[in-house]
Amino acid sequence: MKAPQFCFEMMLVRQQIGTVYRLARVGIRSCSSSTKQPPPPPEEDEGEGSKRKPETKLMLRTELFEHVSQKDKRTYIDMVKVFEGRSVHRRNHVEFIYAALKHMEEFGVQRDLEVYKALINVMPKGKFIPTNIFQAEFMHYPRQQQVIIDLLEQMEDNGVMPDYEMESMLINVFGKKGHPVRKYWRMMYWMPKFKNLSPWPLPNPVPDESLDLAKLAIERMCSVDLLSQISLFDTKDVADALDQTWIVSGQSSEQSELLARHQQKPVFIEGPFVIWLRNRSINYFLLKSESNPPAPQDDEDQDDVRNLRMPFVGIGMTHTHQPPKAHQVGFRRSVHEQEDGTIFAICCTGSSTKDSLLSWVRLLERHGNPCLAQMPVLFKFTSNVPDQLKVAASSEEGQQIGSS
């Protein structure tokens, strides 16, 4: 009986100690609240026209890239290192990364993987790693994760494929459950698949010279016919040419035969059309005919089982008496014969003017297409073309040039 009584007495002692402790805490709080000094009154403005001074630290970090005379990769990396060395906590790093992404194109580093790694390295390590499933799914530290997702999207838009070092950097910042790491995994799944998928590989970066771009563009468009030949002409070889420029022309032997078969019907020079080679574009022109008549179509339903025919005997397995259809023989159209016209040749010129296109027609006439001398040539432009020269062909050549 002594043991239960002893336990009961100990419980009473604990309750009394707890009561005394709570009373002591209430007393301490009341004393501390009474000894607090009242807050200082708000300072009056010096004048009616005085305004609040803007926060200069944030402005300096976001406008850091604008007040630079020499804009190159080395300067860009140095400014990122300056921001990293200013403070251990690296406050306002989100605004700094957004400002750095905005000015990438000015510095010419929008396709440099090293620069993107330097911006990811600005983020503090270990602080943004989620510790439970709720933080992982509900985007723990959303602004910090979103800025890196925007960085990865800018990489994707510029065709920059990340590497495995970037994965370890993202895991050190956000952990394996972070949304930027998931975005990285999706990029590493799809981007290698599309990197070498094009059948027309291009150098990276593409050349800046217009002549080199024209050669790449004509080779790509003439790849539909393996017998196509790419020719480089100079307008100096034409007697009355005023524009001194180059011409890249593409034509196959089949196109020359189609042009000779065209007889004395008019041909058209259409364009300019635009072709893109990565981030570069160039104009090209077509030498083509009028719209071709549609191919004859057979109205007979091949899936209709009510009128079956035996091909070896020539009789039908049906009781209906239908007149036999006349057999039609037609030529199979080539790849150059489209519904809107037959394409005879294609070219890119250095000036894209009417005079350079007229020189192109004369050069085609010299190089395997003498039938152009008896064909009227008409210009049919889809957009504005510099109208520097209007030349009427001589009566000896028999050309008629006009604009539709």
C-alpha positions in Angstrom: 0.0 0.0 0.0 3.0 2.3 0.5 4.0 2.2 -3.2 0.7 3.5 -4.6 0.5 6.2 -2.0 4.0 7.3 -2.8 3.2 7.5 -6.5 0.1 9.6 -5.8 2.2 12.0 -3.7 4.8 12.4 -6.5 2.0 13.3 -9.0 0.8 16.0 -6.6 4.3 17.4 -6.3 4.7 17.5 -10.1 1.4 19.4 -10.5 2.4 22.0 -7.9 5.8 22.5 -9.6 4.1 22.9 -13.0 1.7 25.5 -11.5 4.5 27.4 -10.0 6.5 27.4 -13.3 3.5 28.7 -15.3 2.9 31.5 -12.8 6.6 32.4 -13.0 6.5 32.6 -16.8 3.4 34.8 -16.7 5.1 37.1 -14.3 8.3 37.3 -16.4 6.2 38.2 -19.5 4.3 40.9 -17.7 7.5 42.5 -16.4 9.2 42.4 -19.7 6.1 43.9 -21.5 5.9 46.7 -18.9 9.6 47.6 -19.2 9.4 47.8 -23.0 10.0 51.3 -24.4 7.3 52.7 -26.7 8.2 52.6 -30.4 9.7 55.8 -31.7 7.4 58.1 -33.5 7.6 58.1 -37.3 10.0 60.7 -38.7 8.4 63.6 -40.4 9.3 64.2 -44.0 11.7 67.1 -44.6 9.4 68.5 -47.3 6.4 67.8 -49.4 8.5 67.1 -52.5 10.8 64.6 -50.8 10.4 61.0 -51.9 11.6 57.7 -50.7 15.0 56.7 -52.0 14.9 53.5 -54.1 16.8 50.5 -53.1 20.2 50.9 -54.7 21.6 47.4 -54.0 19.0 45.6 -56.2 19.4 48.2 -58.9 23.1 47.7 -59.0 22.8 43.9 -59.3 20.2 44.0 -62.1 21.7 46.9 -64.1 25.2 45.4 -63.8 25.2 44.1 -67.3 24.0 47.4 -68.9 26.9 49.6 -67.9 29.7 47.6 -69.6 31.7 48.8 -72.5 33.3 45.5 -73.6 30.6 42.8 -73.9 32.1 39.4 -74.3 32.2 36.0 -72.6 35.1 36.9 -70.3 33.4 40.1 -69.0 30.2 38.1 -68.5 31.9 35.5 -66.4 33.8 38.1 -64.4 30.5 39.9 -63.4 29.1 36.6 -62.3 32.1 36.0 -60.1 31.9 39.5 -58.7 28.3 38.8 -57.6 29.3 35.5 -56.0 32.1 37.2 -54.0 30.0 40.1 -52.6 28.1 38.1 -50.0 28.1 34.6 -48.5 24.3 34.5 -48.5 24.0 35.7 -52.1 20.8 37.6 -51.5 18.7 38.7 -54.6 20.3 35.9 -56.6 17.0 35.3 -58.4 16.9 38.8 -59.8 20.5 38.6 -60.8 20.0 35.4 -62.7 17.0 36.8 -64.6 19.0 39.9 -65.5 21.9 37.8 -66.6 19.6 35.7 -68.8 18.1 38.8 -70.3 21.5 40.2 -71.5 23.0 36.9 -72.7 22.4 37.7 -76.4 24.2 41.1 -76.1 27.3 39.4 -74.8 27.0 36.6 -77.4 27.0 33.8 -74.8 23.4 32.4 -75.3 24.8 29.2 -76.8 27.7 28.6 -74.3 27.2 25.8 -71.8 29.9 27.1 -69.5 28.0 30.3 -68.9 24.8 28.5 -67.9 26.8 26.4 -65.4 28.2 29.6 -63.9 24.7 31.0 -63.4 23.5 27.7 -61.7 26.5 27.9 -59.5 25.2 31.2 -58.1 22.5 29.4 -56.2 23.1 28.6 -52.5 23.8 24.9 -52.0 21.7 22.6 -49.7 19.1 25.2 -48.6 16.4 24.4 -51.2 16.5 20.6 -50.9 13.0 19.3 -49.9 13.0 17.1 -46.8 9.6 15.4 -47.3 7.2 14.4 -50.0 5.0 17.5 -49.5 7.8 19.9 -50.1 8.9 18.0 -53.1 5.5 17.9 -54.8 4.4 21.4 -53.9 7.6 23.1 -55.2 9.7 24.0 -52.2 11.1 27.5 -52.7 9.1 28.2 -55.9 10.9 31.3 -57.1 14.3 29.7 -56.9 13.1 26.6 -58.7 11.3 28.6 -61.4 14.3 30.7 -62.2 16.4 27.6 -62.9 13.5 26.1 -65.0 13.5 29.3 -67.1 17.3 29.0 -67.5 16.9 25.4 -68.7 14.1 26.5 -71.1 16.4 29.2 -72.6 19.1 26.5 -73.1 16.5 24.4 -74.9 15.4 27.3 -77.1 19.0 28.0 -78.1 19.8 24.3 -78.8 22.3 24.0 -75.9 22.3 20.4 -74.6 23.3 20.0 -70.9 25.9 17.5 -69.7 26.2 15.3 -66.6 28.1 17.9 -64.6 25.0 20.1 -64.7 23.0 17.3 -63.3 25.2 17.0 -60.2 25.1 20.8 -59.8 21.3 20.8 -59.8 21.1 17.9 -57.4 23.4 19.7 -55.0 21.1 22.7 -55.1 17.6 21.2 -55.2 18.0 17.5 -54.6 16.8 14.6 -56.7 13.1 15.5 -56.2 13.4 19.1 -57.3 11.5 20.3 -60.3 14.6 21.7 -62.1 16.2 18.2 -61.9 13.0 16.7 -63.5 13.2 19.3 -66.3 16.9 18.4 -66.8 16.0 14.7 -67.1 13.3 15.4 -69.7 15.8 17.5 -71.7 18.4 14.7 -71.6 15.8 12.3 -72.9 14.5 14.3 -75.9 17.4 16.5 -77.0 19.9 13.7 -78.0 17.1 12.2 -80.0 16.5 15.3 -82.1 20.1 16.5 -82.3 21.2 14.4 -85.3 17.7 13.6 -86.6 17.8 16.0 -89.6 18.9 14.3 -92.9 20.6 17.6 -93.8 23.4 18.2 -91.2 24.6 21.7 -90.9 27.7 23.1 -89.3 27.3 24.6 -85.9 27.5 27.5 -86.0 26.4 28.1 -89.6 28.7 30.4 -91.6 27.9 34.1 -91.8 28.9 34.6 -95.4 25.8 34.8 -97.8 27.6 32.8 -100.5 28.2 29.8 -98.1 24.6 30.0 -96.9 23.4 29.9 -100.5 25.4 26.8 -101.3 24.1 25.0 -98.2 20.5 26.1 -99.0 20.6 25.0 -102.7 22.2 21.7 -101.9 19.5 21.0 -99.3 16.6 21.9 -101.7 18.2 20.0 -104.7 18.6 16.8 -102.6 15.2 15.5 -103.9 17.0 14.7 -107.2 20.4 13.0 -106.8 21.4 14.0 -110.3 21.1 17.7 -109.5 24.2 19.8 -110.2 25.1 22.9 -108.2 26.7 25.7 -110.3 28.3 28.9 -109.2 28.0 31.8 -111.8 29.3 35.3 -111.9 27.3 38.1 -113.5 30.5 39.4 -115.0 30.2 36.8 -117.7 27.0 38.5 -119.0 27.6 41.3 -121.3 24.9 43.8 -120.3 24.7 42.9 -116.6 24.7 45.9 -114.2 24.7 44.0 -110.9 28.1 42.5 -110.2 27.3 39.6 -107.9 27.3 35.8 -107.6 24.6 33.4 -108.5 24.2 29.8 -107.0 22.0 27.7 -109.3 20.7 24.2 -109.1 19.3 22.1 -111.9 19.2 18.4 -112.9 19.2 16.7 -116.3 15.6 15.8 -115.8 14.7 19.4 -115.3 16.5 20.4 -118.5 14.5 17.8 -120.4 11.3 19.1 -118.9 12.3 22.6 -119.9 13.0 21.5 -123.5 9.7 19.8 -123.6 7.9 23.0 -122.5 8.4 24.4 -126.0 7.5 28.1 -126.4 5.2 28.5 -123.5 6.0 31.2 -120.9 8.0 30.5 -117.8 7.9 32.4 -114.6 10.6 33.5 -112.1 8.8 33.3 -108.7 10.1 34.5 -105.3 11.6 35.5 -103.1 11.0 32.6 -100.8 12.8 32.2 -97.5 14.7 29.2 -96.2 16.1 29.0 -92.7 19.4 27.3 -91.8 19.4 27.2 -88.0 19.2 30.9 -87.1 20.1 32.2 -90.5 17.8 32.9 -93.4 18.4 33.5 -97.1 16.1 34.2 -100.1 15.8 32.0 -103.2 13.9 32.1 -106.5 12.3 29.4 -108.7 12.1 29.1 -112.5 8.8 27.3 -113.1 5.8 26.9 -115.4 2.1 27.5 -115.0 -0.1 25.2 -113.0 -0.2 21.7 -114.4 -3.6 20.1 -115.2 -4.7 17.6 -112.5 -3.8 14.0 -113.1 -6.7 11.7 -114.4 -8.4 10.0 -111.6 -10.2 6.7 -111.7 -13.7 6.9 -110.2 -14.0 3.2 -109.8 -14.1 2.0 -106.2 -11.4 -0.6 -105.8 -13.1 -1.9 -102.5 -16.4 -2.5 -104.1 -16.9 -6.3 -104.1 -20.1 -6.3 -106.2 -18.1 -6.1 -109.5 -15.1 -8.4 -109.3 -13.0 -9.1 -112.4 -10.7 -11.9 -113.3 -7.5 -10.2 -114.6 -6.3 -13.3 -116.7 -9.6 -13.9 -118.4 -11.0 -10.4 -118.8 -14.5 -11.2 -117.6 -16.4 -9.9 -114.6 -17.9 -12.0 -111.9 -21.1 -10.1 -111.8 -24.6 -10.4 -113.3 -24.8 -6.7 -114.1 -23.9 -5.8 -117.7 -21.6 -2.8 -117.7 -19.7 -1.4 -120.7 -16.0 -2.0 -120.4 -13.9 1.0 -119.6 -11.3 2.2 -121.9 -7.7 1.8 -120.7 -5.9 5.1 -120.2 -2.2 5.4 -120.4 -0.6 8.4 -118.6 3.0 9.5 -117.9 4.1 9.2 -114.3 4.9 12.7 -113.0 8.4 13.4 -111.7 9.2 15.0 -108.4 9.7 18.3 -110.2 6.1 18.4 -111.6 3.9 19.8 -108.9 0.3 20.8 -109.0 1.2 24.6 -109.0 3.7 24.2 -111.8 6.9 22.4 -113.0 10.1 23.6 -111.3 12.9 23.9 -113.9 15.6 25.5 -111.8 16.3 27.2 -108.5 18.8 29.9 -107.5 20.1 32.3 -104.9 21.7 35.6 -105.9 23.8 38.0 -104.0 21.6 41.0 -104.6 18.2 39.4 -105.2 17.4 42.0 -107.9 15.7 41.7 -111.3 18.9 42.3 -113.1 20.7 39.4 -111.3 17.7 37.1 -112.1 17.8 38.2 -115.8 21.5 37.3 -115.8 20.7 33.9 -114.3 18.3 33.2 -117.1 20.9 34.1 -119.7 23.5 31.9 -118.0 21.1 29.0 -117.9 20.6 29.5 -121.6 24.4 29.2 -122.2 24.8 26.1 -120.0 22.5 23.4 -121.5 19.2 25.2 -121.9 19.2 26.9 -125.4 15.4 26.7 -125.5 15.1 29.6 -123.2 15.9 31.9 -126.1 12.5 31.3 -127.6 10.5 31.4 -124.3 8.9 34.5 -122.8 10.2 35.0 -119.2 7.9 36.7 -116.7 8.7 38.0 -113.2 6.2 36.9 -110.5 7.3 38.2 -107.2 5.6 37.4 -103.9 7.1 40.3 -102.0 8.9 43.6 -102.7 12.1 43.2 -104.8 14.5 46.1 -105.4 13.6 47.5 -108.8 17.0 48.8 -109.8 16.9 47.8 -113.5 14.4 47.2 -116.1 15.9 45.7 -119.3 14.0 44.8 -122.4 15.5 41.8 -124.1 16.8 42.3 -127.6 14.8 41.2 -130.6 17.7 38.9 -131.6 17.3 36.8 -128.5 13.5 36.8 -128.8 12.9 37.1 -125.0 9.9 38.9 -123.6 10.3 40.1 -120.1 7.6 41.6 -118.0 6.3 41.7 -114.6 3.0 40.1 -113.6 
